[in-house]
């Protein structure tokens, strides 16, 4: 049975569209890798498949797999890469999809994270929390003692999409290259859920943003304020109501 999707029309035992998407992502990672052989080995090992098992599924000798992974054989063509990915997936499906299940969950969470992000940027030079708040017309309501600490970037997220699409343990994807950044939550009505989410993330990872900014409410919800104070999460409230204006000011920093 054919899927009729993209470059993987002949995954005979696969009918789940999510698995087809995983196959495409793996193939793309290999094709655009600077070291194709090393990336092929990475995926084979991630699926916990031996060279012998993979070679049998692909209908080639184990030395062919070894040569590709070591770089002794020139980079495989599109047909060989499709065959490689197809075999990884078919073996995993026969095992009950242990690796595929994890990958599908990871990719779904990643897509949810990206949908929640409105803007993200790393600064060319550090910016103090004090100056950052001045740029976005924000009042620092918790964390006055850290106003001279520096930020290395910011992430603007839609608080509703974060609450719906991004589990707390996946918040790390919102931090870009560093947690020394401002996490700006827009579309906030009360300011309670963003602080609850940050607290949960901190409890699970030991990490937290250097500053949380709420855009939307006129005042911080009392419970959110208590959480920020108890967890020592620097918290600011931006007076800018228009999201486009907020992003414009951020990009001007």
C-alpha positions as CSV (number, residue, x, y, z in Angstrom):
1,X,0.0,0.0,0.0
2,X,1.4,3.4,-1.0
3,X,1.2,6.5,1.1
4,X,1.3,8.9,-1.8
5,X,3.3,11.3,0.3
6,X,6.7,12.9,-0.6
7,X,9.7,10.7,-1.1
8,X,8.4,7.8,0.9
9,X,5.7,6.2,-1.2
10,X,6.6,2.6,-0.6
11,X,6.7,2.2,3.2
12,X,4.7,-1.0,2.8
13,X,3.9,-1.6,6.5
14,X,3.4,2.1,7.4
15,X,0.2,4.0,7.1
16,X,0.5,6.6,9.9
17,X,1.0,10.1,8.5
18,X,3.0,11.0,11.6
19,X,5.5,8.3,10.8
20,X,5.8,9.6,7.2
21,X,6.7,13.0,8.6
22,X,9.4,11.5,10.9
23,X,10.9,9.7,7.9
24,X,11.1,13.0,6.0
25,X,12.8,14.7,9.0
26,X,15.4,12.0,9.3
27,X,16.1,12.0,5.6
28,X,16.4,15.8,5.6
29,X,18.8,15.7,8.6
30,X,21.0,13.2,6.6
31,X,20.9,15.1,3.3
32,X,21.8,18.5,4.8
33,X,24.4,17.1,7.2
34,X,28.0,18.2,6.8
35,X,29.0,14.6,7.5
36,X,26.4,12.3,6.0
37,X,28.1,9.0,7.1
38,X,28.3,10.2,10.7
39,X,24.7,11.3,10.6
40,X,23.6,7.9,9.2
41,X,25.4,6.2,12.1
42,X,23.8,8.5,14.6
43,X,20.3,7.6,13.4
44,X,21.1,3.8,13.2
45,X,22.4,3.9,16.8
46,X,19.4,6.0,17.9
47,X,17.1,3.3,16.6
48,X,19.4,0.7,18.4
49,X,19.9,-1.3,15.1
50,X,23.1,-3.1,14.3
51,X,24.8,-2.8,11.0
52,X,24.0,-6.5,10.3
53,X,20.3,-6.0,11.0
54,X,20.2,-2.9,8.8
55,X,22.1,-4.4,6.0
56,X,19.7,-7.4,5.9
57,X,16.7,-5.1,5.8
58,X,18.3,-3.0,3.0
59,X,19.4,-6.0,1.0
60,X,23.1,-5.0,1.1
61,X,26.2,-6.4,2.8
62,X,27.2,-5.0,6.3
63,X,30.4,-3.7,4.7
64,X,28.3,-1.3,2.6
65,X,26.8,0.2,5.8
66,X,30.2,0.3,7.5
67,X,31.7,2.1,4.5
68,X,29.1,4.7,4.3
69,X,29.3,5.4,8.1
70,X,33.1,5.6,8.1
71,X,33.3,7.8,4.9
72,X,35.2,5.1,2.9
73,X,32.4,5.1,0.4
74,X,31.2,8.3,-1.3
75,X,28.0,9.9,0.0
76,X,24.9,7.8,-0.9
77,X,22.4,9.1,-3.4
78,X,18.7,9.9,-2.8
79,X,17.6,6.3,-3.5
80,X,20.0,4.8,-0.9
81,X,19.0,7.4,1.7
82,X,15.3,6.6,1.2
83,X,16.1,2.9,1.5
84,X,18.2,3.5,4.6
85,X,15.4,5.5,6.4
86,X,12.7,3.1,5.2
87,X,14.6,0.2,6.7
88,X,15.2,1.9,10.1
89,X,11.5,2.6,10.4
90,X,10.3,-0.8,9.3
91,X,12.5,-2.5,11.8
92,X,11.3,-0.2,14.5
93,X,7.6,-0.8,13.5
94,X,8.1,-4.5,13.8
95,X,9.6,-4.0,17.3
96,X,6.5,-2.1,18.4
97,X,7.7,1.5,17.5
98,X,9.7,2.2,20.6
99,X,11.9,4.8,18.9
100,X,9.3,6.2,16.6
101,X,6.9,6.8,19.4
102,X,9.5,9.0,21.2
103,X,10.4,10.8,18.0
104,X,6.8,11.5,17.1
105,X,6.2,12.9,20.6
106,X,9.3,15.0,20.4
107,X,8.5,16.4,16.9
108,X,4.9,17.3,18.0
109,X,6.1,19.1,21.1
110,X,8.7,21.0,19.0
111,X,6.0,22.1,16.5
112,X,3.9,23.3,19.4
113,X,6.8,25.3,20.7
114,X,7.5,27.0,17.4
115,X,3.8,27.9,17.0
116,X,3.8,29.6,20.3
117,X,6.9,31.7,19.6
118,X,6.2,35.2,18.2
119,X,9.7,36.6,18.1
120,X,13.1,35.4,19.4
121,X,16.5,37.2,19.3
122,X,20.0,37.1,20.8
123,X,21.6,40.4,21.6
124,X,24.9,41.3,20.1
125,X,25.8,42.9,23.4
126,X,24.4,42.2,26.9
127,X,21.6,44.5,28.1
128,X,20.7,45.1,31.7
129,X,17.3,44.2,33.0
130,X,16.9,47.9,34.0
131,X,17.6,49.1,30.4
132,X,15.5,46.3,28.9
133,X,12.5,47.3,30.9
134,X,12.9,51.0,29.9
135,X,12.9,50.0,26.2
136,X,9.6,48.2,26.5
137,X,8.0,50.5,29.0
138,X,7.8,47.8,31.7
139,X,7.7,48.1,35.5
140,X,9.8,45.6,37.4
141,X,7.4,44.4,40.1
142,X,9.5,41.6,41.5
143,X,13.3,41.5,41.5
144,X,14.4,45.1,42.0
145,X,17.7,43.7,43.5
146,X,18.6,42.1,40.1
147,X,17.9,45.1,37.8
148,X,21.6,45.4,36.9
149,X,21.9,41.8,35.9
150,X,22.3,41.3,32.2
151,X,20.1,39.7,29.5
152,X,21.5,38.0,26.4
153,X,18.3,37.8,24.5
154,X,14.5,37.5,24.6
155,X,11.7,35.2,23.5
156,X,8.2,36.5,22.9
157,X,5.5,33.9,23.2
158,X,1.7,33.7,23.0
159,X,0.7,32.7,26.5
160,X,-2.5,30.9,25.4
161,X,-0.6,28.8,22.8
162,X,2.1,28.0,25.3
163,X,-0.5,26.8,27.8
164,X,-2.3,24.6,25.2
165,X,0.5,23.4,22.9
166,X,3.7,23.3,25.0
167,X,4.2,21.0,28.0
168,X,6.3,22.4,30.8
169,X,9.2,20.1,30.2
170,X,9.5,21.4,26.6
171,X,9.9,25.0,27.7
172,X,13.7,24.6,27.1
173,X,12.9,25.1,23.4
174,X,11.7,28.6,24.1
175,X,15.1,29.7,25.5
176,X,17.1,29.7,22.3
177,X,20.8,29.5,23.0
178,X,20.6,30.7,26.6
179,X,18.3,30.9,29.6
180,X,19.9,34.3,30.5
181,X,17.0,36.0,28.6
182,X,13.6,37.6,29.0
183,X,10.6,35.4,28.5
184,X,7.8,37.7,27.4
185,X,4.3,36.4,27.6
186,X,1.7,38.2,25.4
187,X,-2.0,37.8,25.3
188,X,-2.1,37.6,29.1
189,X,-5.3,38.2,30.9
190,X,-4.4,37.7,34.5
191,X,-0.7,36.7,34.7
192,X,-1.3,33.6,36.7
193,X,-0.7,30.7,34.2
194,X,2.7,32.0,32.8
195,X,4.1,32.0,36.4
196,X,2.7,28.6,37.1
197,X,4.3,27.3,33.9
198,X,7.7,28.8,34.7
199,X,7.5,27.4,38.2
200,X,6.8,23.9,36.8
201,X,9.6,24.2,34.3
202,X,12.0,25.4,37.0
203,X,11.0,22.5,39.3
204,X,11.6,20.0,36.6
205,X,14.9,21.3,35.2
206,X,16.4,23.7,37.7
207,X,16.3,26.4,34.9
208,X,14.3,29.6,34.6
209,X,14.4,32.8,32.5
210,X,16.4,35.7,33.9
211,X,13.2,37.8,33.6
212,X,9.5,37.2,33.0
213,X,7.5,40.0,31.3
214,X,3.7,40.0,31.1
215,X,2.1,42.0,28.3
216,X,-1.7,42.6,28.5
217,X,-2.9,42.8,32.1
218,X,-3.1,46.1,34.0
219,X,-2.1,44.4,37.2
220,X,-0.4,41.1,38.1
221,X,-2.7,38.5,39.5
222,X,-2.1,38.1,43.3
223,X,-1.3,34.4,42.9
224,X,1.2,35.1,40.1
225,X,2.8,37.7,42.3
226,X,3.2,35.3,45.2
227,X,4.7,32.7,42.9
228,X,7.2,35.2,41.5
229,X,8.3,36.3,45.0
230,X,8.5,32.8,46.5
231,X,10.4,31.4,43.5
232,X,12.5,34.5,43.2
233,X,11.5,35.0,39.5
234,X,12.2,38.5,38.3
235,X,8.8,39.8,37.0
236,X,8.0,42.9,35.0
237,X,4.7,44.2,33.6
238,X,4.8,46.0,30.2
239,X,2.4,48.9,29.7
240,X,2.5,48.5,25.9
241,X,-0.9,47.2,24.8
242,X,-0.1,46.7,21.1
243,X,1.8,43.6,20.2
244,X,3.3,45.0,17.0
245,X,4.6,48.1,19.0
246,X,6.1,45.8,21.6
247,X,8.0,43.7,19.0
248,X,9.1,46.9,17.2
249,X,10.6,48.2,20.5
250,X,12.3,44.9,21.2
251,X,13.9,44.8,17.8
252,X,15.2,48.3,18.3
253,X,17.3,47.3,21.3
